[in-house]
Amino acid sequence: MKARDEMFFRLLRFALGTEADCPKMHLSEWRVMFQIAKKQAITGFIGSALRNIGGNVLIEKDAKSQDAFTDLAMDWMGEVVMIARRNQKVNNDVIDEFLKLESKGLQCCLLKGQGNALMYPNYDSRTSGDIDVWVRFKDTVNTDGNIRKIIKMAKEVQPNSKASYHHIDIPDINCTPVEAHYRPQFLFSYWHNKHLQEYFNKHSDEQLDNKVKFGDKEISVPTPEFNIVFQLSHIYNHLFHEGIGLRQIIDYYYVLKAYDSLSNKSSIDWDKQLNYLGLHNIAGAIMWILTNEFGMPKSWAIVSSDKGRGTFVLNEILQGGNFGKSDKRYHFSNSAFGKNLQRLQRDCRLLSYFPSEALSEPIFRLWHAWWRYKHN
């Protein structure tokens, strides 16, 4: 790991509260920290922790450097304010979207995003994205037939929507993109995905009944136990698609913190559970990142750390940034052919670390093309 990355993780641990003191840095280093935070879409999270640090964290003492640092801090705090305002807007959009979907006879559960922000000490500090809602018709399960009905309903209001295996885009709510999920997530391996979908269906009632206060309304969000599985599958899936960033790993830190704080925490054998679901390898990688780089207490870890896979995944995160948008290792066109070549190259890189998913991904992609043709 580069020295600048090591310094950034010291700053991240300070923001998380797992390191007591904010590191002192040169002005040039602070500028690099700001750029890394933007690359990883966590400027609000880091910035919220820097509100009251003052200028004593700048190594240079001359007036010119102090003034430049003040300008940088003002830019950073400006980002914090914009992210907070955006969060407030998206929170209102979530409530509006839930009311709209529920009026159509659908039950809703908020996945990721603004639901994750509720677990943060300062929920306005998390960079918001689109709205992901797990939907089903009231008091049913999402069988293939019901999924077709949900897709049909979505296409009636937005005919050009393209259904994928787990979700379909529905009309934006106040310019915020919305995805309706009939399956929370998926895996490429046939058997592991079968087990995962069975897990989701088995625990769907509990998630839809798990109401929390959200503004002036109560909405459903996943339980910490469910989030351990669901968000791990989300991280795993995006690792194979475009990539993941530190924002998703911070989310998982707070998922584990929420689970650890449960007074009625169940005695789940997570090794057995995650092996059955095909998620054990990625879980070991994430546990290594969280305990070694985030300073997470080892007692929160659900499986043993895997240094080899963890080091590899961390390098992917640092190279790619938020959802891999900064990854410069691929030089294919944006055509369908180029994107498929990019996916194959990524599969080859991931093969020795996550063989089951890497070998299954090209097969799933071919099957998924047929599935989309049939449903679209």
MORA-V611213 format. One record per pair of residues at least 12 apart in sequence whose C-alpha atoms are under 10 Angstrom apart, sorted by the first residue. I is the first residue (numbers start at 1). J is the second residue. If there is no record, write none. Layout:
# MORA-V611213
((I & J) (I & J))
This chain:
# MORA-V611213
((1 & 311) (1 & 314) (1 & 315) (1 & 318) (4 & 29) (4 & 30) (4 & 32) (4 & 33) (4 & 36) (5 & 32) (5 & 33) (5 & 36) (5 & 318) (6 & 293) (7 & 23) (7 & 24) (7 & 25) (7 & 29) (7 & 30) (7 & 33) (8 & 23) (8 & 29) (8 & 30) (8 & 32) (8 & 33) (8 & 34) (8 & 36) (8 & 37) (8 & 293) (9 & 33) (9 & 292) (9 & 293) (9 & 294) (9 & 295) (10 & 22) (10 & 23) (10 & 293) (10 & 294) (10 & 295) (11 & 23) (11 & 24) (11 & 33) (11 & 46) (11 & 49) (11 & 50) (11 & 294) (12 & 33) (12 & 37) (12 & 42) (12 & 45) (12 & 46) (12 & 49) (12 & 246) (12 & 250) (12 & 293) (12 & 294) (12 & 295) (13 & 46) (13 & 293) (13 & 294) (13 & 295) (13 & 296) (14 & 46) (14 & 49) (14 & 50) (14 & 294) (14 & 295) (15 & 45) (15 & 46) (15 & 47) (15 & 48) (15 & 49) (15 & 50) (15 & 294) (16 & 45) (16 & 46) (16 & 49) (16 & 120) (16 & 121) (16 & 250) (16 & 253) (16 & 254) (16 & 294) (16 & 295) (16 & 296) (17 & 49) (17 & 294) (17 & 295) (17 & 296) (18 & 294) (18 & 295) (18 & 296) (18 & 297) (19 & 294) (19 & 295) (21 & 53) (21 & 57) (22 & 49) (22 & 50) (22 & 53) (22 & 56) (22 & 57) (23 & 56) (23 & 57) (23 & 58) (23 & 59) (24 & 55) (24 & 56) (24 & 57) (24 & 58) (24 & 59) (24 & 60) (25 & 56) (25 & 57) (25 & 58) (25 & 59) (25 & 60) (26 & 57) (26 & 58) (26 & 59) (26 & 60) (26 & 61) (26 & 65) (26 & 69) (27 & 57) (27 & 58) (27 & 59) (27 & 60) (27 & 65) (27 & 66) (27 & 68) (27 & 69) (27 & 72) (28 & 58) (28 & 65) (28 & 69) (29 & 58) (30 & 57) (30 & 58) (30 & 69) (30 & 72) (30 & 73) (31 & 69) (31 & 72) (31 & 73) (33 & 46) (34 & 46) (34 & 47) (34 & 72) (34 & 73) (34 & 75) (34 & 76) (36 & 318) (36 & 321) (37 & 76) (37 & 246) (37 & 247) (37 & 321) (37 & 322) (38 & 76) (38 & 79) (38 & 321) (38 & 322) (39 & 245) (39 & 246) (39 & 318) (39 & 319) (39 & 320) (39 & 321) (39 & 322) (39 & 323) (39 & 324) (39 & 325) (39 & 326) (40 & 127) (40 & 244) (40 & 245) (40 & 246) (40 & 247) (40 & 248) (40 & 317) (40 & 318) (40 & 319) (40 & 320) (40 & 321) (40 & 322) (40 & 323) (40 & 324) (40 & 325) (40 & 326) (41 & 126) (41 & 127) (41 & 128) (41 & 245) (41 & 246) (41 & 247) (41 & 248) (41 & 321) (41 & 322) (41 & 323) (42 & 80) (42 & 83) (42 & 125) (42 & 126) (42 & 127) (42 & 245) (42 & 246) (42 & 247) (42 & 248) (42 & 250) (42 & 322) (43 & 76) (43 & 77) (43 & 79) (43 & 80) (43 & 83) (43 & 125) (43 & 126) (43 & 127) (43 & 247) (44 & 76) (44 & 77) (44 & 78) (44 & 79) (44 & 80) (44 & 81) (44 & 82) (44 & 83) (44 & 84) (44 & 122) (44 & 124) (44 & 125) (44 & 126) (44 & 127) (44 & 128) (45 & 80) (45 & 83) (45 & 120) (45 & 121) (45 & 122) (45 & 123) (45 & 124) (45 & 125) (45 & 126) (45 & 127) (45 & 247) (45 & 250) (46 & 76) (46 & 80) (46 & 125) (46 & 126) (47 & 73) (47 & 76) (47 & 77) (47 & 78) (47 & 79) (47 & 80) (47 & 81) (47 & 125) (48 & 76) (48 & 77) (48 & 79) (48 & 80) (48 & 81) (48 & 84) (48 & 122) (48 & 124) (48 & 125) (48 & 126) (49 & 122) (49 & 125) (50 & 73) (50 & 76) (50 & 77) (51 & 73) (51 & 74) (51 & 76) (51 & 77) (51 & 80) (54 & 69) (54 & 70) (54 & 73) (55 & 67) (55 & 69) (55 & 70) (55 & 73) (57 & 69) (79 & 125) (79 & 127) (80 & 124) (80 & 125) (80 & 126) (80 & 127) (81 & 124) (81 & 125) (82 & 124) (82 & 125) (82 & 127) (83 & 124) (83 & 125) (83 & 126) (83 & 127) (83 & 128) (84 & 122) (84 & 123) (84 & 124) (84 & 125) (84 & 126) (84 & 127) (84 & 128) (85 & 124) (85 & 125) (86 & 124) (86 & 125) (86 & 126) (86 & 127) (86 & 128) (86 & 129) (87 & 113) (87 & 114) (87 & 117) (87 & 123) (87 & 124) (87 & 125) (87 & 126) (87 & 127) (87 & 128) (87 & 129) (88 & 114) (88 & 123) (88 & 124) (88 & 128) (88 & 215) (89 & 128) (89 & 174) (89 & 176) (90 & 113) (90 & 114) (90 & 128) (90 & 129) (90 & 130) (90 & 131) (90 & 173) (90 & 174) (90 & 175) (90 & 176) (90 & 177) (91 & 113) (91 & 114) (91 & 115) (91 & 124) (91 & 128) (91 & 131) (91 & 214) (91 & 215) (92 & 173) (92 & 174) (92 & 214) (92 & 215) (92 & 216) (92 & 217) (93 & 131) (93 & 172) (93 & 173) (93 & 174) (93 & 175) (93 & 176) (93 & 177) (93 & 178) (94 & 110) (94 & 114) (94 & 115) (94 & 130) (94 & 131) (94 & 132) (94 & 133) (94 & 173) (94 & 176) (94 & 178) (94 & 214) (94 & 215) (94 & 219) (95 & 214) (95 & 215) (95 & 216) (95 & 217) (95 & 218) (95 & 219) (96 & 173) (96 & 174) (97 & 131) (97 & 133) (97 & 171) (97 & 172) (97 & 173) (97 & 174) (97 & 178) (98 & 110) (98 & 133) (98 & 135) (98 & 217) (98 & 219) (98 & 220) (99 & 217) (99 & 219) (100 & 173) (101 & 133) (101 & 135) (101 & 136) (101 & 137) (101 & 180) (102 & 135) (102 & 136) (102 & 137) (102 & 138) (104 & 137) (104 & 138) (104 & 153) (105 & 135) (105 & 136) (105 & 137) (105 & 138) (105 & 139) (106 & 134) (106 & 135) (106 & 136) (106 & 137) (106 & 138) (106 & 139) (106 & 140) (106 & 150) (107 & 133) (107 & 134) (107 & 135) (107 & 136) (107 & 137) (107 & 138) (107 & 139) (107 & 140) (107 & 208) (107 & 209) (107 & 220) (108 & 132) (108 & 133) (108 & 134) (108 & 135) (108 & 136) (108 & 137) (108 & 138) (108 & 180) (108 & 181) (108 & 207) (108 & 208) (108 & 209) (108 & 219) (108 & 220) (108 & 221) (109 & 132) (109 & 133) (109 & 134) (109 & 135) (109 & 136) (109 & 181) (109 & 184) (109 & 204) (109 & 207) (109 & 208) (109 & 209) (109 & 210) (109 & 211) (109 & 219) (109 & 220) (109 & 221) (109 & 222) (110 & 131) (110 & 132) (110 & 133) (110 & 134) (110 & 135) (110 & 180) (110 & 181) (110 & 207) (110 & 208) (110 & 219) (110 & 220) (110 & 221) (110 & 222) (111 & 131) (111 & 132) (111 & 133) (111 & 134) (111 & 181) (111 & 184) (111 & 220) (111 & 221) (111 & 222) (111 & 227) (111 & 230) (111 & 231) (112 & 128) (112 & 129) (112 & 130) (112 & 131) (112 & 132) (112 & 133) (112 & 184) (112 & 221) (112 & 222) (112 & 227) (112 & 230) (112 & 231) (112 & 234) (112 & 248) (112 & 251) (113 & 126) (113 & 127) (113 & 128) (113 & 129) (113 & 130) (113 & 131) (113 & 132) (113 & 133) (113 & 248) (113 & 251) (114 & 126) (114 & 127) (114 & 128) (114 & 129) (114 & 130) (114 & 131) (114 & 132) (114 & 214) (114 & 221) (115 & 131) (115 & 132) (115 & 212) (115 & 214) (115 & 219) (115 & 220) (115 & 221) (115 & 222) (116 & 128) (116 & 221) (116 & 222) (116 & 227) (116 & 231) (116 & 248) (116 & 250) (116 & 251) (116 & 252) (116 & 254) (116 & 255) (117 & 251) (117 & 254) (118 & 212) (118 & 213) (118 & 214) (118 & 221) (118 & 254) (119 & 224) (119 & 251) (119 & 253) (119 & 254) (119 & 255) (119 & 257) (119 & 258) (120 & 250) (120 & 251) (120 & 253) (120 & 254) (120 & 255) (120 & 257) (120 & 258) (121 & 254) (126 & 247) (126 & 250) (126 & 251) (127 & 247) (129 & 176) (129 & 177) (129 & 178) (130 & 172) (130 & 173) (130 & 175) (130 & 176) (130 & 177) (130 & 178) (130 & 179) (131 & 172) (131 & 173) (131 & 176) (131 & 177) (131 & 178) (131 & 179) (131 & 180) (132 & 167) (132 & 169) (132 & 177) (132 & 178) (132 & 179) (132 & 180) (132 & 181) (132 & 184) (133 & 167) (133 & 178) (133 & 179) (133 & 180) (133 & 181) (133 & 182) (133 & 183) (133 & 184) (133 & 220) (133 & 221) (134 & 166) (134 & 167) (134 & 179) (134 & 180) (134 & 181) (134 & 182) (134 & 183) (134 & 184) (134 & 185) (134 & 204) (134 & 207) (134 & 208) (134 & 220) (134 & 221) (134 & 222) (135 & 147) (135 & 150) (135 & 167) (135 & 179) (135 & 180) (135 & 181) (135 & 182) (135 & 183) (135 & 184) (135 & 208) (136 & 149) (136 & 150) (136 & 180) (136 & 181) (136 & 182) (136 & 183) (136 & 204) (136 & 208) (137 & 149) (137 & 150) (137 & 182) (138 & 208) (139 & 205) (140 & 204) (140 & 205) (141 & 182) (141 & 201) (141 & 202) (141 & 204) (141 & 205) (142 & 182) (142 & 183) (142 & 200) (142 & 201) (142 & 204) (143 & 182) (143 & 201) (144 & 182) (146 & 182) (147 & 165) (147 & 166) (147 & 167) (147 & 181) (147 & 182) (147 & 183) (147 & 375) (148 & 163) (148 & 182) (148 & 375) (150 & 167) (150 & 168) (150 & 180) (150 & 181) (150 & 182) (151 & 163) (151 & 164) (151 & 167) (151 & 168) (151 & 169) (151 & 170) (151 & 180) (151 & 181) (151 & 182) (151 & 375) (151 & 376) (152 & 375) (152 & 376) (153 & 170) (154 & 168) (154 & 169) (154 & 170) (154 & 171) (154 & 180) (155 & 168) (155 & 169) (155 & 170) (155 & 171) (155 & 376) (156 & 170) (157 & 170) (157 & 171) (158 & 170) (158 & 171) (159 & 376) (160 & 376) (161 & 376) (162 & 372) (162 & 373) (162 & 375) (162 & 376) (163 & 180) (163 & 181) (163 & 371) (163 & 372) (163 & 373) (163 & 374) (163 & 375) (163 & 376) (164 & 181) (164 & 182) (164 & 368) (164 & 369) (164 & 371) (164 & 372) (164 & 373) (164 & 375) (164 & 376) (165 & 181) (165 & 182) (165 & 183) (165 & 185) (165 & 186) (165 & 368) (165 & 369) (165 & 371) (165 & 372) (165 & 375) (166 & 179) (166 & 180) (166 & 181) (166 & 182) (166 & 183) (166 & 184) (166 & 185) (166 & 186) (167 & 179) (167 & 180) (167 & 181) (167 & 182) (167 & 183) (167 & 184) (167 & 185) (168 & 180) (168 & 181) (168 & 182) (169 & 181) (183 & 196) (183 & 197) (183 & 200) (183 & 201) (184 & 196) (184 & 197) (184 & 200) (184 & 201) (184 & 204) (184 & 230) (184 & 231) (184 & 233) (184 & 234) (185 & 197) (185 & 200) (185 & 229) (185 & 230) (185 & 231) (185 & 232) (185 & 233) (185 & 234) (185 & 235) (185 & 236) (185 & 237) (186 & 200) (186 & 230) (186 & 233) (186 & 234) (186 & 236) (186 & 237) (187 & 233) (187 & 234) (187 & 236) (187 & 237) (187 & 277) (187 & 278) (187 & 279) (187 & 356) (187 & 357) (187 & 360) (187 & 361) (187 & 364) (188 & 237) (188 & 240) (188 & 356) (188 & 357) (188 & 358) (188 & 359) (188 & 360) (188 & 361) (188 & 362) (188 & 363) (188 & 364) (188 & 365) (188 & 368) (189 & 277) (189 & 278) (189 & 356) (189 & 357) (189 & 358) (189 & 359) (189 & 360) (189 & 361) (189 & 363) (189 & 364) (190 & 356) (190 & 357) (190 & 360) (190 & 361) (190 & 363) (190 & 364) (191 & 276) (191 & 277) (191 & 278) (192 & 274) (192 & 275) (192 & 276) (192 & 277) (192 & 278) (192 & 279) (192 & 356) (192 & 357) (193 & 233) (193 & 277) (193 & 278) (194 & 277) (195 & 276) (195 & 277) (195 & 278) (196 & 229) (196 & 230) (196 & 233) (196 & 274) (196 & 276) (196 & 277) (196 & 278) (196 & 279) (197 & 277) (198 & 277) (199 & 226) (199 & 229) (199 & 230) (199 & 277) (200 & 226) (200 & 229) (200 & 230) (203 & 222) (203 & 223) (203 & 226) (204 & 222) (204 & 226) (206 & 220) (206 & 221) (206 & 222) (206 & 223) (206 & 226) (207 & 220) (207 & 221) (207 & 222) (207 & 223) (207 & 224) (207 & 226) (207 & 227) (208 & 220) (208 & 221) (208 & 222) (208 & 223) (209 & 221) (209 & 222) (209 & 223) (210 & 222) (210 & 223) (211 & 223) (223 & 255) (223 & 258) (223 & 259) (224 & 254) (224 & 255) (224 & 256) (224 & 257) (224 & 258) (224 & 259) (224 & 260) (224 & 261) (224 & 262) (224 & 265) (225 & 255) (225 & 256) (225 & 258) (225 & 259) (225 & 260) (225 & 262) (225 & 265) (225 & 266) (225 & 268) (226 & 255) (226 & 259) (227 & 252) (227 & 255) (227 & 256) (227 & 258) (227 & 259) (228 & 252) (228 & 255) (228 & 256) (228 & 259) (228 & 270) (228 & 274) (228 & 283) (228 & 302) (229 & 270) (229 & 273) (229 & 274) (229 & 277) (229 & 279) (229 & 283) (231 & 248) (231 & 249) (231 & 251) (231 & 252) (231 & 255) (232 & 248) (232 & 249) (232 & 252) (232 & 274) (232 & 279) (232 & 280) (232 & 282) (232 & 283) (232 & 286) (233 & 277) (233 & 278) (233 & 279) (233 & 282) (233 & 283) (234 & 248) (235 & 248) (235 & 249) (235 & 252) (235 & 282) (235 & 283) (235 & 286) (235 & 323) (236 & 279) (236 & 281) (236 & 282) (236 & 283) (236 & 354) (236 & 357) (237 & 357) (238 & 323) (238 & 324) (239 & 282) (239 & 313) (239 & 316) (239 & 317) (239 & 323) (239 & 324) (239 & 346) (239 & 347) (239 & 350) (240 & 343) (240 & 344) (240 & 346) (240 & 347) (240 & 349) (240 & 350) (240 & 354) (240 & 357) (240 & 358) (240 & 361) (241 & 323) (241 & 324) (241 & 342) (241 & 343) (241 & 346) (241 & 347) (241 & 361) (242 & 320) (242 & 322) (242 & 323) (242 & 324) (242 & 325) (242 & 327) (242 & 342) (242 & 343) (242 & 346) (243 & 313) (243 & 316) (243 & 317) (243 & 319) (243 & 320) (243 & 321) (243 & 322) (243 & 323) (243 & 324) (243 & 325) (243 & 326) (243 & 327) (243 & 346) (244 & 313) (244 & 314) (244 & 316) (244 & 317) (244 & 318) (244 & 319) (244 & 320) (244 & 321) (244 & 322) (244 & 323) (244 & 324) (244 & 325) (245 & 313) (245 & 314) (245 & 316) (245 & 317) (245 & 318) (245 & 319) (245 & 320) (245 & 321) (245 & 322) (245 & 323) (245 & 324) (245 & 325) (246 & 314) (246 & 317) (246 & 318) (246 & 321) (246 & 322) (246 & 323) (247 & 317) (247 & 321) (247 & 322) (247 & 323) (248 & 317) (248 & 322) (248 & 323) (249 & 286) (249 & 287) (249 & 289) (249 & 290) (249 & 294) (249 & 314) (249 & 317) (250 & 290) (250 & 294) (252 & 286) (252 & 287) (252 & 290) (253 & 286) (253 & 287) (253 & 289) (253 & 290) (253 & 291) (253 & 294) (253 & 295) (253 & 296) (253 & 300) (253 & 301) (254 & 296) (256 & 296) (256 & 300) (256 & 301) (256 & 302) (257 & 296) (257 & 297) (257 & 300) (257 & 301) (258 & 300) (259 & 300) (260 & 299) (260 & 300) (260 & 301) (260 & 302) (261 & 300) (268 & 302) (269 & 302) (269 & 303) (270 & 283) (270 & 301) (270 & 302) (270 & 303) (271 & 283) (271 & 284) (271 & 302) (271 & 303) (271 & 304) (272 & 303) (274 & 302) (274 & 303) (278 & 354) (278 & 356) (278 & 357) (279 & 354) (279 & 357) (280 & 302) (280 & 303) (280 & 304) (280 & 306) (281 & 303) (281 & 304) (281 & 305) (281 & 306) (281 & 309) (281 & 310) (281 & 353) (281 & 354) (281 & 355) (281 & 356) (282 & 305) (282 & 306) (282 & 309) (282 & 310) (282 & 313) (282 & 353) (282 & 354) (283 & 301) (283 & 302) (283 & 303) (283 & 304) (283 & 305) (283 & 306) (283 & 309) (283 & 310) (284 & 301) (284 & 302) (284 & 303) (284 & 304) (284 & 305) (284 & 306) (284 & 307) (284 & 308) (284 & 309) (284 & 310) (285 & 303) (285 & 304) (285 & 305) (285 & 306) (285 & 307) (285 & 308) (285 & 309) (285 & 310) (285 & 311) (285 & 312) (285 & 313) (285 & 314) (285 & 353) (286 & 301) (286 & 303) (286 & 304) (286 & 305) (286 & 306) (286 & 307) (286 & 309) (286 & 310) (286 & 311) (286 & 313) (286 & 314) (287 & 300) (287 & 301) (287 & 302) (287 & 303) (287 & 304) (287 & 305) (287 & 306) (287 & 307) (287 & 310) (288 & 301) (288 & 303) (288 & 304) (288 & 305) (288 & 306) (288 & 307) (288 & 308) (288 & 309) (288 & 310) (288 & 311) (288 & 313) (288 & 314) (289 & 305) (289 & 306) (289 & 307) (289 & 309) (289 & 310) (289 & 311) (289 & 313) (289 & 314) (290 & 305) (290 & 310) (291 & 305) (292 & 305) (292 & 307) (292 & 310) (293 & 314) (308 & 353) (309 & 350) (309 & 352) (309 & 353) (309 & 354) (310 & 353) (312 & 349) (312 & 350) (312 & 353) (313 & 350) (313 & 353) (329 & 342) (329 & 345) (329 & 346) (330 & 342) (330 & 343) (330 & 345) (330 & 346) (340 & 362) (340 & 365) (343 & 358) (343 & 361) (343 & 362) (343 & 365) (344 & 358) (344 & 359) (344 & 361) (344 & 362) (346 & 358) (347 & 359) (347 & 360) (347 & 361) (347 & 362))
